[in-house]
Amino acid sequence: MKDDFVHNNLLYDFYGELLTERQKDIYCMYFCEDMSMGEIGEKLGITRQAVNFSLKETQKVLESYEEALNLIKNHNDLKEHLVALGKAIKEQNYTESIRILLILEDIHGI
């Protein structure tokens, strides 16, 4: 469940500005402010079902952006490369220097 929470927040961080104001409001109230669908519906004057529908549709839109653009995947790949680079630098010897160069080539190729 925590992974879903992190993933949903990353989707919003990367692609939230591409949503309509209404989509942003509902999505952020639910995932960022931890409001229930009933609370959101009451605040916006819509039904819980309308909130649920909006969240599902917005989730589809955000996932389609990630599928097309891969910004989160590239971000995560870069983080992995940087962690590996940091480890290689700490353990630096000749073999590790070669590994550092290979990691840098991978990062450059992203």
N, C-alpha and C positions, 0 to 999 in steps of 0.2 A: 504494500500500500504506500509506503514511504517513497518508493521509486516512482509510482504514479504521480504522487504529489510533486516531486522534484521535476519529473518530466512535464507535467502540466504547467508548472511555473516557468520552466525553461521555454516552452512553447510560447507562453505569454510574453516573456522577456524578449524573445527574438522576433516574434511576429505580431505582437499585440497592436502595434500601431497600424497594422493593415486591416484591423477590424473596424466595424462601424462603432459609433459611440455607444449604442445600445448593447451590442455584443460585448464591448469592453467593460461596460458597467456591470452587466450580469456575471460575466466570467470572473471579474476581479472580486465582486462581492462574494462569490461562491468559493473561489480558490485562494484569494489573498486575505479576505476578511473573515473567512470561515462562517459565513452566514448560511442558514438553511434555505432550501428552496422556498419554503413557506414564508420565511422572513423576507426574502427578496421579493417574492410575489406581493406581499403586503406592502412593502415599501414602494414598489413600482406600480401598484394597482393592477396587477395581472394575476392569473392563476398559477398555482404551483406547477401544473402541467405545461403551461406556456414557458415557465422558467426552465423546466426539464428539457423541453424541446429546443429552446435556445441554446442551452449548454451543450446538448448533443450535436446540434448543427455547427456551433462554433468550434467544438472539438474537431469535427470533420474538416472544417476549413483550415484550422491550424495544422492538423496532420497533413493535409494536402500541400500546404506551404513547405513543410519540412520535407515531404517526399520529393517535391520539385527542387528545392534549394539546398537541402542537406546542411544548413548552417549549424544545427545542434550537433550533428554527427561530426562535422569538421572541427567544431569547437572541442568536442570530447577527444577526438583523435589528436589534436594539437596539445591538449592537456597531458595526454598519455606520453607523447613524445617529449614534452618538457620535463615530466617526472623522470623519464628514462635518461634524459640528458643530464639532469641534476645528479642522479645516482652515478652515472658514468664519470662525471667530473669529480665527484667525491672519491671515487675508487680509481682515479686516473693512473694509468700505466700505459705502456705501448699498445697493448691489446685494447684497452678501454679508449685510447685516443682514436683508434680505427672505428670503434663502436660509436663514438661521438660524431665522427664525420659521417657515418652512415645514417645516424639519427637526423643530423642536420640536412642531409640530402633528402630524407623522407619528409621533413618539415617543409623544405623548399618545394617539394613536389605536390604538396597538398593543394 
